[in-house]
Amino acid sequence: METILASCLYDPKLKTKFYIPRFTHRLLIADAWGITPGQRILDIGCGQGESCIVLALLVGPTGHITGIDIAQPEYGSPYTVKESHDYVRKSELGSRITFLRADTPSFLRDLHRPAREVFDSVALFHSLWYFPNPQSVYDLFRTLAVDAQAPRVYLCEYSYEISLEEQNVHALAAQTQRLFYRYRRPRAPGDLEQNVRAGLDQASILEAARGAGYMVIRDGKITPDPTFLEGHFEVQYVEGEKFMRRVKEEALTEAQEGEVLASLARLREAHEEWKRAGHETVRNLDIWWAVLELGA
């Protein structure tokens, strides 16, 4: 853990509350996937590079991680994508990681040789909920299967199927964001874009993957530790002033806005009930993970 933390730009005051649970969670997923030394992995939607750091530790000095993302260099708070990537590059694990700002089709086209000769696997590490619509996820898997012929895909995403009653609040927050994103006007992502966009469920993701020719080799679910607070932060965002302002400024139809606000009201009611039961934080949804192989 110390090597991971030393490779990440973070606020020391949040080390115990935020970063250690966050990296512990990523290590659990990578362990479930079965990441081994020497692998060459393309990490799609790498964000500020936290997943790349974990993968770089596991693939060792003989492996390499290439992280790509379409985010603007100025995106992110309290540290931007550029600041975070620059810090990682100078760290102990930096030589094992390459960061590039690129969309997947353009990146693969610019390789000028089959991607399967460069990478032995692709990672989608909590990145699919960021995609703008279901078609973009279908297009991604088709690109990976047909253009890249990527033999293996590691993926993980939150599951709407709750295993604990107390996860319902996080599920409602995610569904409210997904509903709003479906109705808002299409446009390029901004600096303050929400985390849940298309927010596809497990069945839809599998449909997209299988339609492109991938089969599930292994999969499972992980129930995050109560110290993992991503779901809690999502609830805070949706209940906050910023989300409400975005809904009002979007100029949705009366019916659309009413539907979003009704979903928000259900979230608030469930959250208040949870707090009345004596709980301070929200339990995170389970994480569904899978290993896919092409034509298996």
Long-range contacts (C-beta under 8 A, 24 or more apart in sequence): 3-57, 3-92, 3-93, 4-53, 4-54, 4-57, 4-93, 6-91, 6-92, 7-53, 7-56, 7-87, 7-88, 7-91, 7-92, 7-93, 7-94, 8-49, 8-50, 8-53, 8-84, 8-87, 8-88, 8-91, 9-48, 9-79, 9-83, 9-84, 9-87, 9-88, 10-79, 11-78, 17-227, 17-229, 18-229, 21-225, 21-227, 21-228, 21-229, 22-50, 22-228, 22-230, 23-50, 23-53, 23-54, 24-225, 24-228, 25-222, 25-224, 25-225, 25-228, 25-287, 26-50, 26-51, 26-54, 26-125, 27-54, 28-222, 29-125, 29-156, 29-222, 29-287, 29-289, 30-54, 30-55, 30-58, 32-220, 32-222, 32-289, 33-123, 33-154, 33-156, 33-289, 33-291, 34-218, 34-291, 35-59, 35-154, 37-62, 37-63, 38-62, 38-63, 39-63, 39-120, 39-121, 40-64, 40-65, 40-66, 40-118, 40-119, 40-120, 40-121, 41-65, 41-66, 41-119, 41-120, 41-121, 41-122, 41-123, 41-154, 42-66, 42-68, 42-115, 42-118, 42-119, 42-121, 42-122, 42-123, 42-150, 43-67, 43-68, 43-122, 43-123, 43-125, 44-68, 44-69, 44-104, 44-122, 44-123, 44-124, 44-127, 44-140, 45-69, 45-124, 45-125, 45-127, 45-128, 45-130, 46-99, 46-125, 46-127, 47-71, 47-76, 47-81, 47-127, 48-76, 48-79, 48-81, 48-84, 48-85, 49-84, 49-85, 49-88, 49-97, 49-99, 51-123, 51-125, 51-126, 52-88, 52-97, 52-99, 53-88, 53-91, 53-93, 53-97, 55-123, 55-125, 56-93, 56-96, 56-97, 57-93, 59-96, 60-96, 61-96, 63-96, 64-96, 64-97, 64-98, 65-96, 65-97, 65-98, 66-97, 66-98, 66-100, 66-119, 67-97, 67-98, 67-99, 67-100, 68-99, 68-100, 68-101, 68-102, 68-103, 68-104, 68-107, 69-99, 69-101, 69-102, 70-101, 70-102, 70-103, 70-189, 71-101, 71-189, 72-191, 73-101, 74-191, 75-191, 104-140, 104-143, 104-144, 105-143, 105-147, 108-143, 108-147, 108-148, 109-147, 114-148, 114-149, 115-147, 115-148, 115-149, 115-150, 116-148, 116-149, 116-150, 116-151, 119-148, 119-150, 120-151, 120-152, 121-150, 121-151, 121-152, 121-153, 121-154, 122-148, 122-150, 122-152, 122-153, 122-154, 123-153, 123-154, 123-155, 124-153, 124-154, 124-155, 124-156, 124-157, 125-154, 125-155, 125-156, 126-156, 126-157, 126-158, 126-287, 128-155, 128-157, 128-198, 128-200, 128-205, 129-157, 129-158, 129-174, 129-195, 129-196, 129-197, 129-198, 129-199, 129-200, 130-195, 130-197, 131-197, 131-198, 131-200, 132-181, 132-186, 132-189, 132-197, 132-198, 133-197, 133-198, 134-198, 134-200, 134-204, 134-208, 136-198, 137-198, 137-200, 137-204, 137-205, 137-208, 138-208, 138-211, 138-212, 140-208, 141-208, 141-209, 141-211, 141-212, 141-214, 142-211, 142-212, 144-212, 144-214, 145-212, 145-213, 145-214, 145-294, 146-212, 149-294, 150-294, 151-293, 151-294, 152-291, 152-292, 152-293, 152-294, 153-209, 153-214, 153-291, 153-292, 153-293, 154-289, 154-290, 154-291, 154-292, 155-205, 155-209, 155-289, 155-290, 155-292, 156-287, 156-288, 156-289, 156-290, 157-200, 157-202, 157-205, 157-287, 157-288, 158-284, 158-285, 158-286, 158-287, 158-288, 159-201, 159-202, 159-221, 159-285, 159-286, 159-287, 159-288, 160-201, 160-202, 160-285, 161-202, 161-286, 162-285, 162-286, 163-221, 163-223, 163-286, 164-223, 164-283, 166-274, 166-279, 166-282, 166-283, 167-231, 167-283, 167-284, 167-285, 167-286, 168-270, 169-231, 169-235, 169-267, 169-270, 169-271, 169-274, 169-282, 169-283, 170-231, 170-232, 170-234, 170-235, 170-282, 170-283, 170-284, 170-285, 171-285, 172-263, 172-266, 172-267, 172-270, 173-231, 173-234, 173-235, 173-237, 173-238, 173-239, 173-267, 174-199, 174-234, 174-285, 175-199, 175-263, 176-238, 176-260, 176-263, 176-264, 176-267, 177-234, 177-238, 177-243, 179-259, 179-260, 179-263, 180-243, 180-246, 180-247, 180-250, 180-260, 183-250, 183-252, 183-253, 183-256, 183-259, 183-260, 184-250, 184-252, 185-250, 192-242, 194-237, 194-243, 194-246, 195-234, 195-237, 196-234, 202-288, 206-290, 209-292, 213-294, 213-295, 214-292, 214-293, 214-294, 214-296, 215-292, 215-293, 215-294, 215-295, 215-296, 216-290, 216-291, 216-292, 217-290, 217-291, 217-292, 217-293, 217-296, 218-290, 218-291, 219-288, 219-289, 219-290, 219-291, 220-288, 220-289, 221-286, 221-287, 221-288, 221-289, 222-286, 222-287, 222-289, 223-286, 224-283, 224-284, 224-286, 224-287, 226-281, 226-283, 228-284, 229-281, 229-282, 229-284, 230-284, 231-282, 231-283, 231-284, 231-285, 232-281, 232-282, 232-284, 235-267, 235-271, 235-282, 238-264, 238-267, 239-264, 239-267, 239-268, 239-271
